[in-house]
Amino acid sequence: MFPLQASFPPDSLAFIGVPKGLVMPTLAEAQATLAIRVMTGRVTLDFDHELSEARNRTEALRNEYDNSAVRVAQKWHKIIPYQPHTYDLVDLTWVKALDSRRVPDWQRNWNMHAVGMRKEWRKLERLGLTESWLAGIREGSIEDWVALMRRLTEQARIAE
């Protein structure tokens, strides 16, 4: 994410990317917050530590993929989607940005059900039932939306 070479002042340039397999606005927000805080001097990163972490990850991937540069490059930014631990990267980024925000448990846990929920929602659309499911929550709190996701997940589980 940040340049790790001495030829660039490390607090002057940031490359923000989204790992393969994961499209997450929360990660983009955390990365942008960290980049801005580093560039404005509110946060400093231990670039030697970051470089060491990058080298360790590269070495682990080389060992796993028989020193194949192509496979290492393919796997470097790949994250397994729909798993609660995929959000650890977001939380780590918030920590490095000295920010108290963290990914809430409901968000960590519902993503693994996203495919089933989407399928079930499409079925509700075909049956014309979405309005009744949404009744009372359009302007509701996040808790209302979480309750809807739980209800939808349960409906999908029953339908299996």
Helices and strands as residue ranges (DSSP letters): H 25-39, H 47-64, H 69-76, G 84-87, H 88-96, H 105-110, G 111-113, H 114-127, H 130-134, H 142-159
